[in-house]
Structure formats: C-alpha cells, structure tokens
Amino acid sequence: NVLGALTSLEILRLYHNKFTGRLPAALGDLSGLQELNLAENNFEGTIPRELNDLSNLRFLSLQREGGIKGTDDIGVKHGDSSALGTGLTGTIPALDRLPFLTEVYLGLNSLTGPIPPNFLDGVTDTSVPVKIDLSSNQLTGTVPGSLTQFDNLSLYAVDNRITGIANSLCSQSSWMDGNVGQFDCSAILCPAGTYNAMGRRTPEAACTTCSTGSDGYLGSIEC
C-alpha cells in the first residue's frame, strides 16, 4: 500500500478538493503523522477506527465546510452544504489513544450516536487549549462529564440532536473563552426551547425562546 508506506510523513493536507469515496484504513499506518486535514471534500462512509493508531497526531480535520484550519468560524452554521452527498456517517470514534491530539474538526457531516464517554481520553496534557467541532451532525444523547478533564476546552456541538449536558461541565469557567463562567452551560448549547444563530450563548447573543415550542434538543440554531 503506497499510502501506508509513508510512515515519515508528518503533514497531509488535501483540503478543499472534490475527493469522493471512503477514507482509507491505511491512513492509520502513517505513524509519523501530526496533521491530517481532509476538510471540504465529498468523502462518505465511516471514520476509520485505524486513525486511533496515529500516536503522533495533533490536528484532525474532516469537516465538510467552513474553517479549513478551524479558526474563527468553527461551530458556525454555514447554510446548506455545497458538498455532495451526506458526508461521513456512523458513530464518532473515541480517539482515546492519541496523547497529543488537541484539535478535532468533524462538523457538517451525518455522524450519529452519542459523544463517546472516553472521547480523547488519551490526551496527556489536559491543561493545553483543546478545540472540538462536532456541529451540524445528527449526534444524540448527553455531552459526557468525562470532558471535565480538560482545563481549557472549546466545544462546538450545536445543531445536533443532543438532549443533555453533564452538570459538571457547567462549572468549567474557563471553557469557551470564559463564556461558561458567565453563562454556565448555555455557553456550550442553548437550552431546549431556545435558539440563536450560533446555537450557544455569547456576550453578543442571548438564547431566545422559540415561539413555536421545543423539539427537546439543545443547541438549536433555528426554531
């Protein structure tokens, strides 16, 4: 396998193309890889579990739209995707054997199921800033309390089918650039029955009550 033989490769950037098909399991053989950026393509199928073998990985970007480097526009709804198909499907792998992984961008796909309770459990330095973008998928369940291991987390999980947040997350005052300290869990996801364009409370935008009632989901960007 030509791809799997590139064990000294540290950065793989193939973003903003029109690649289709499934992500190859051979990506997990790139043992020296530190950055995997395949954003803004038309991949489908599941996320290979073999990515959990990339023990040097620091940056993973598989989102379909918005924020190639995941900077100031992550976690923002960019309208209907211009990418073809449904994007990546299946559940989110735990990625719990990756000690250096601090940036994960999986937004605007069709991922389902809950956020794994052991998500990113392998990160060794939990004091460094961590960014996770899971926005605009079809995720369900509760945001797990295990994420409290991170001192400085920016978690973007709006526009999913999430129905709860572990109470322990609401006291992580430094999260979301300090917004959790001001607004509790609404800085992560607007409460059920409320919304705004960001799906979360910020100093500039409160979560507004939906006049049409509630679907029971947190982090709504519209009613």
Contacts in CASP RR format, 6 or more apart in sequence:
PFRMAT RR
TARGET T0000
AUTHOR 0000-0000-0000
METHOD contacts of the structure
MODEL  1
NVLGALTSLEILRLYHNKFTGRLPAALGDLSGLQELNLAENNFEGTIPRE
LNDLSNLRFLSLQREGGIKGTDDIGVKHGDSSALGTGLTGTIPALDRLPF
LTEVYLGLNSLTGPIPPNFLDGVTDTSVPVKIDLSSNQLTGTVPGSLTQF
DNLSLYAVDNRITGIANSLCSQSSWMDGNVGQFDCSAILCPAGTYNAMGR
RTPEAACTTCSTGSDGYLGSIEC
1 26 0 8 1.000
1 29 0 8 1.000
3 24 0 8 1.000
3 26 0 8 1.000
3 27 0 8 1.000
3 29 0 8 1.000
3 30 0 8 1.000
4 26 0 8 1.000
4 27 0 8 1.000
4 28 0 8 1.000
4 29 0 8 1.000
4 30 0 8 1.000
5 29 0 8 1.000
6 30 0 8 1.000
7 29 0 8 1.000
7 30 0 8 1.000
7 31 0 8 1.000
7 32 0 8 1.000
8 32 0 8 1.000
9 30 0 8 1.000
9 32 0 8 1.000
9 33 0 8 1.000
10 32 0 8 1.000
10 33 0 8 1.000
10 34 0 8 1.000
10 35 0 8 1.000
10 56 0 8 1.000
11 33 0 8 1.000
11 34 0 8 1.000
11 35 0 8 1.000
11 37 0 8 1.000
12 30 0 8 1.000
12 33 0 8 1.000
12 35 0 8 1.000
12 36 0 8 1.000
12 37 0 8 1.000
12 38 0 8 1.000
13 35 0 8 1.000
13 37 0 8 1.000
14 37 0 8 1.000
14 38 0 8 1.000
14 41 0 8 1.000
15 37 0 8 1.000
15 38 0 8 1.000
15 39 0 8 1.000
15 40 0 8 1.000
15 41 0 8 1.000
15 61 0 8 1.000
15 68 0 8 1.000
16 39 0 8 1.000
16 40 0 8 1.000
16 41 0 8 1.000
16 68 0 8 1.000
17 40 0 8 1.000
17 41 0 8 1.000
18 41 0 8 1.000
18 42 0 8 1.000
19 38 0 8 1.000
19 41 0 8 1.000
19 42 0 8 1.000
19 43 0 8 1.000
20 41 0 8 1.000
20 42 0 8 1.000
20 43 0 8 1.000
20 44 0 8 1.000
20 84 0 8 1.000
21 42 0 8 1.000
21 43 0 8 1.000
21 44 0 8 1.000
21 45 0 8 1.000
22 43 0 8 1.000
22 44 0 8 1.000
22 45 0 8 1.000
22 46 0 8 1.000
23 38 0 8 1.000
23 43 0 8 1.000
23 45 0 8 1.000
23 47 0 8 1.000
23 48 0 8 1.000
23 62 0 8 1.000
23 88 0 8 1.000
24 48 0 8 1.000
25 48 0 8 1.000
25 50 0 8 1.000
26 50 0 8 1.000
27 33 0 8 1.000
27 36 0 8 1.000
27 48 0 8 1.000
27 50 0 8 1.000
27 51 0 8 1.000
27 54 0 8 1.000
28 48 0 8 1.000
28 50 0 8 1.000
28 51 0 8 1.000
28 53 0 8 1.000
28 54 0 8 1.000
29 50 0 8 1.000
29 53 0 8 1.000
30 36 0 8 1.000
30 54 0 8 1.000
31 53 0 8 1.000
31 54 0 8 1.000
31 55 0 8 1.000
31 56 0 8 1.000
32 54 0 8 1.000
32 56 0 8 1.000
33 54 0 8 1.000
33 56 0 8 1.000
33 57 0 8 1.000
34 56 0 8 1.000
34 57 0 8 1.000
34 58 0 8 1.000
34 59 0 8 1.000
34 100 0 8 1.000
35 57 0 8 1.000
35 58 0 8 1.000
35 59 0 8 1.000
36 51 0 8 1.000
36 54 0 8 1.000
36 57 0 8 1.000
36 59 0 8 1.000
36 60 0 8 1.000
36 61 0 8 1.000
36 62 0 8 1.000
37 59 0 8 1.000
37 61 0 8 1.000
37 68 0 8 1.000
37 69 0 8 1.000
38 61 0 8 1.000
38 62 0 8 1.000
39 61 0 8 1.000
39 62 0 8 1.000
39 63 0 8 1.000
39 64 0 8 1.000
39 66 0 8 1.000
39 67 0 8 1.000
39 68 0 8 1.000
39 105 0 8 1.000
40 63 0 8 1.000
40 64 0 8 1.000
40 65 0 8 1.000
40 66 0 8 1.000
40 68 0 8 1.000
40 83 0 8 1.000
41 64 0 8 1.000
41 83 0 8 1.000
42 64 0 8 1.000
42 83 0 8 1.000
42 84 0 8 1.000
42 85 0 8 1.000
42 87 0 8 1.000
43 62 0 8 1.000
43 87 0 8 1.000
43 88 0 8 1.000
44 85 0 8 1.000
44 86 0 8 1.000
44 87 0 8 1.000
44 88 0 8 1.000
44 89 0 8 1.000
45 87 0 8 1.000
45 88 0 8 1.000
45 89 0 8 1.000
45 90 0 8 1.000
46 88 0 8 1.000
46 89 0 8 1.000
46 90 0 8 1.000
46 91 0 8 1.000
47 62 0 8 1.000
47 88 0 8 1.000
47 90 0 8 1.000
47 92 0 8 1.000
47 93 0 8 1.000
47 106 0 8 1.000
47 111 0 8 1.000
48 93 0 8 1.000
49 93 0 8 1.000
51 57 0 8 1.000
51 60 0 8 1.000
51 93 0 8 1.000
51 95 0 8 1.000
52 93 0 8 1.000
52 94 0 8 1.000
52 95 0 8 1.000
52 96 0 8 1.000
52 97 0 8 1.000
52 98 0 8 1.000
53 97 0 8 1.000
54 98 0 8 1.000
55 97 0 8 1.000
55 98 0 8 1.000
55 99 0 8 1.000
56 100 0 8 1.000
57 98 0 8 1.000
57 100 0 8 1.000
57 101 0 8 1.000
58 100 0 8 1.000
58 101 0 8 1.000
58 102 0 8 1.000
58 103 0 8 1.000
59 101 0 8 1.000
59 102 0 8 1.000
59 103 0 8 1.000
60 95 0 8 1.000
60 101 0 8 1.000
60 103 0 8 1.000
60 104 0 8 1.000
60 105 0 8 1.000
60 106 0 8 1.000
61 68 0 8 1.000
61 69 0 8 1.000
61 70 0 8 1.000
61 103 0 8 1.000
61 105 0 8 1.000
62 88 0 8 1.000
62 105 0 8 1.000
62 106 0 8 1.000
62 107 0 8 1.000
62 109 0 8 1.000
63 70 0 8 1.000
63 74 0 8 1.000
63 105 0 8 1.000
63 106 0 8 1.000
63 107 0 8 1.000
63 108 0 8 1.000
63 109 0 8 1.000
63 133 0 8 1.000
64 81 0 8 1.000
64 83 0 8 1.000
64 87 0 8 1.000
64 107 0 8 1.000
64 108 0 8 1.000
64 109 0 8 1.000
65 78 0 8 1.000
65 81 0 8 1.000
65 82 0 8 1.000
65 83 0 8 1.000
65 107 0 8 1.000
65 108 0 8 1.000
66 73 0 8 1.000
66 74 0 8 1.000
66 76 0 8 1.000
66 78 0 8 1.000
66 108 0 8 1.000
67 73 0 8 1.000
67 74 0 8 1.000
67 105 0 8 1.000
70 103 0 8 1.000
70 105 0 8 1.000
70 131 0 8 1.000
70 133 0 8 1.000
74 105 0 8 1.000
74 131 0 8 1.000
74 133 0 8 1.000
74 135 0 8 1.000
74 156 0 8 1.000
75 107 0 8 1.000
75 133 0 8 1.000
75 135 0 8 1.000
75 136 0 8 1.000
75 156 0 8 1.000
75 158 0 8 1.000
75 198 0 8 1.000
76 135 0 8 1.000
76 198 0 8 1.000
77 135 0 8 1.000
77 136 0 8 1.000
77 158 0 8 1.000
77 159 0 8 1.000
77 197 0 8 1.000
77 221 0 8 1.000
78 108 0 8 1.000
81 108 0 8 1.000
83 108 0 8 1.000
86 109 0 8 1.000
86 110 0 8 1.000
87 109 0 8 1.000
87 110 0 8 1.000
88 106 0 8 1.000
88 109 0 8 1.000
88 110 0 8 1.000
88 111 0 8 1.000
89 109 0 8 1.000
89 110 0 8 1.000
89 111 0 8 1.000
89 112 0 8 1.000
90 110 0 8 1.000
90 111 0 8 1.000
90 112 0 8 1.000
90 113 0 8 1.000
91 111 0 8 1.000
91 112 0 8 1.000
91 113 0 8 1.000
91 114 0 8 1.000
91 116 0 8 1.000
92 106 0 8 1.000
92 111 0 8 1.000
92 113 0 8 1.000
92 115 0 8 1.000
92 116 0 8 1.000
92 119 0 8 1.000
92 134 0 8 1.000
92 139 0 8 1.000
93 116 0 8 1.000
94 116 0 8 1.000
94 118 0 8 1.000
94 119 0 8 1.000
94 120 0 8 1.000
94 121 0 8 1.000
95 101 0 8 1.000
95 104 0 8 1.000
95 119 0 8 1.000
95 120 0 8 1.000
96 116 0 8 1.000
96 118 0 8 1.000
96 119 0 8 1.000
96 120 0 8 1.000
96 121 0 8 1.000
96 122 0 8 1.000
97 122 0 8 1.000
98 120 0 8 1.000
98 122 0 8 1.000
98 123 0 8 1.000
99 122 0 8 1.000
99 123 0 8 1.000
99 124 0 8 1.000
100 123 0 8 1.000
100 124 0 8 1.000
101 120 0 8 1.000
101 122 0 8 1.000
101 123 0 8 1.000
102 123 0 8 1.000
102 128 0 8 1.000
102 129 0 8 1.000
102 130 0 8 1.000
102 131 0 8 1.000
103 130 0 8 1.000
103 131 0 8 1.000
103 132 0 8 1.000
104 120 0 8 1.000
104 131 0 8 1.000
104 132 0 8 1.000
104 133 0 8 1.000
105 131 0 8 1.000
105 133 0 8 1.000
106 133 0 8 1.000
106 134 0 8 1.000
106 137 0 8 1.000
107 133 0 8 1.000
107 134 0 8 1.000
107 135 0 8 1.000
107 136 0 8 1.000
107 137 0 8 1.000
107 156 0 8 1.000
108 135 0 8 1.000
108 136 0 8 1.000
108 137 0 8 1.000
109 136 0 8 1.000
109 137 0 8 1.000
110 137 0 8 1.000
110 138 0 8 1.000
111 134 0 8 1.000
111 137 0 8 1.000
111 138 0 8 1.000
111 139 0 8 1.000
112 137 0 8 1.000
112 138 0 8 1.000
112 139 0 8 1.000
112 140 0 8 1.000
113 138 0 8 1.000
113 139 0 8 1.000
113 140 0 8 1.000
113 141 0 8 1.000
114 139 0 8 1.000
114 140 0 8 1.000
114 141 0 8 1.000
114 142 0 8 1.000
114 144 0 8 1.000
115 134 0 8 1.000
115 139 0 8 1.000
115 141 0 8 1.000
115 143 0 8 1.000
115 144 0 8 1.000
115 157 0 8 1.000
116 144 0 8 1.000
117 144 0 8 1.000
117 145 0 8 1.000
117 146 0 8 1.000
118 146 0 8 1.000
119 144 0 8 1.000
119 146 0 8 1.000
119 147 0 8 1.000
120 130 0 8 1.000
120 132 0 8 1.000
120 147 0 8 1.000
120 150 0 8 1.000
121 146 0 8 1.000
121 149 0 8 1.000
123 130 0 8 1.000
123 149 0 8 1.000
123 150 0 8 1.000
126 149 0 8 1.000
126 150 0 8 1.000
126 151 0 8 1.000
127 151 0 8 1.000
127 152 0 8 1.000
128 152 0 8 1.000
129 152 0 8 1.000
129 153 0 8 1.000
129 154 0 8 1.000
130 150 0 8 1.000
130 152 0 8 1.000
130 153 0 8 1.000
130 154 0 8 1.000
131 153 0 8 1.000
131 154 0 8 1.000
131 156 0 8 1.000
132 153 0 8 1.000
132 154 0 8 1.000
132 155 0 8 1.000
132 156 0 8 1.000
132 157 0 8 1.000
133 156 0 8 1.000
134 155 0 8 1.000
134 156 0 8 1.000
134 157 0 8 1.000
134 160 0 8 1.000
135 156 0 8 1.000
135 157 0 8 1.000
135 158 0 8 1.000
135 159 0 8 1.000
135 160 0 8 1.000
136 158 0 8 1.000
136 159 0 8 1.000
136 160 0 8 1.000
137 159 0 8 1.000
137 160 0 8 1.000
138 160 0 8 1.000
138 161 0 8 1.000
139 157 0 8 1.000
139 160 0 8 1.000
139 161 0 8 1.000
139 162 0 8 1.000
140 160 0 8 1.000
140 161 0 8 1.000
140 162 0 8 1.000
140 163 0 8 1.000
141 161 0 8 1.000
141 162 0 8 1.000
141 163 0 8 1.000
141 164 0 8 1.000
142 162 0 8 1.000
142 163 0 8 1.000
142 164 0 8 1.000
142 165 0 8 1.000
142 166 0 8 1.000
143 155 0 8 1.000
143 157 0 8 1.000
143 162 0 8 1.000
143 164 0 8 1.000
143 165 0 8 1.000
143 166 0 8 1.000
143 169 0 8 1.000
143 188 0 8 1.000
143 189 0 8 1.000
144 166 0 8 1.000
145 166 0 8 1.000
145 168 0 8 1.000
145 169 0 8 1.000
147 153 0 8 1.000
147 155 0 8 1.000
147 166 0 8 1.000
147 169 0 8 1.000
148 166 0 8 1.000
148 168 0 8 1.000
148 169 0 8 1.000
148 172 0 8 1.000
150 172 0 8 1.000
150 175 0 8 1.000
151 174 0 8 1.000
152 174 0 8 1.000
152 175 0 8 1.000
153 172 0 8 1.000
153 175 0 8 1.000
153 176 0 8 1.000
154 175 0 8 1.000
154 176 0 8 1.000
154 177 0 8 1.000
155 175 0 8 1.000
155 176 0 8 1.000
155 188 0 8 1.000
156 200 0 8 1.000
157 188 0 8 1.000
157 189 0 8 1.000
157 219 0 8 1.000
158 189 0 8 1.000
158 190 0 8 1.000
158 198 0 8 1.000
158 199 0 8 1.000
158 200 0 8 1.000
158 219 0 8 1.000
158 220 0 8 1.000
158 221 0 8 1.000
159 199 0 8 1.000
159 219 0 8 1.000
159 220 0 8 1.000
159 221 0 8 1.000
160 217 0 8 1.000
160 219 0 8 1.000
161 217 0 8 1.000
162 189 0 8 1.000
162 217 0 8 1.000
162 218 0 8 1.000
162 219 0 8 1.000
163 192 0 8 1.000
163 216 0 8 1.000
163 217 0 8 1.000
163 218 0 8 1.000
164 189 0 8 1.000
164 218 0 8 1.000
165 185 0 8 1.000
165 188 0 8 1.000
165 189 0 8 1.000
165 218 0 8 1.000
169 175 0 8 1.000
169 180 0 8 1.000
169 185 0 8 1.000
169 188 0 8 1.000
170 180 0 8 1.000
170 184 0 8 1.000
170 185 0 8 1.000
171 180 0 8 1.000
171 184 0 8 1.000
172 180 0 8 1.000
172 181 0 8 1.000
173 180 0 8 1.000
173 181 0 8 1.000
174 180 0 8 1.000
174 181 0 8 1.000
175 181 0 8 1.000
175 187 0 8 1.000
175 188 0 8 1.000
176 187 0 8 1.000
176 188 0 8 1.000
176 200 0 8 1.000
178 187 0 8 1.000
179 187 0 8 1.000
179 200 0 8 1.000
179 201 0 8 1.000
179 202 0 8 1.000
179 203 0 8 1.000
180 187 0 8 1.000
180 188 0 8 1.000
181 187 0 8 1.000
182 203 0 8 1.000
183 201 0 8 1.000
185 191 0 8 1.000
186 194 0 8 1.000
186 200 0 8 1.000
186 201 0 8 1.000
186 207 0 8 1.000
187 200 0 8 1.000
187 201 0 8 1.000
187 202 0 8 1.000
188 200 0 8 1.000
189 199 0 8 1.000
189 200 0 8 1.000
189 218 0 8 1.000
189 219 0 8 1.000
190 196 0 8 1.000
190 199 0 8 1.000
190 200 0 8 1.000
190 201 0 8 1.000
190 207 0 8 1.000
190 218 0 8 1.000
190 219 0 8 1.000
190 220 0 8 1.000
191 207 0 8 1.000
191 218 0 8 1.000
192 214 0 8 1.000
192 215 0 8 1.000
192 216 0 8 1.000
192 217 0 8 1.000
192 218 0 8 1.000
192 220 0 8 1.000
193 209 0 8 1.000
193 210 0 8 1.000
193 213 0 8 1.000
193 214 0 8 1.000
193 215 0 8 1.000
193 216 0 8 1.000
193 220 0 8 1.000
193 223 0 8 1.000
194 207 0 8 1.000
194 208 0 8 1.000
194 209 0 8 1.000
194 210 0 8 1.000
194 220 0 8 1.000
195 207 0 8 1.000
195 208 0 8 1.000
195 210 0 8 1.000
195 219 0 8 1.000
195 220 0 8 1.000
195 221 0 8 1.000
195 222 0 8 1.000
195 223 0 8 1.000
196 205 0 8 1.000
196 206 0 8 1.000
196 207 0 8 1.000
196 208 0 8 1.000
196 221 0 8 1.000
197 205 0 8 1.000
197 221 0 8 1.000
197 222 0 8 1.000
198 205 0 8 1.000
198 221 0 8 1.000
199 207 0 8 1.000
199 219 0 8 1.000
199 220 0 8 1.000
199 221 0 8 1.000
200 207 0 8 1.000
200 219 0 8 1.000
201 207 0 8 1.000
210 220 0 8 1.000
210 223 0 8 1.000
211 223 0 8 1.000
212 223 0 8 1.000
213 223 0 8 1.000
END
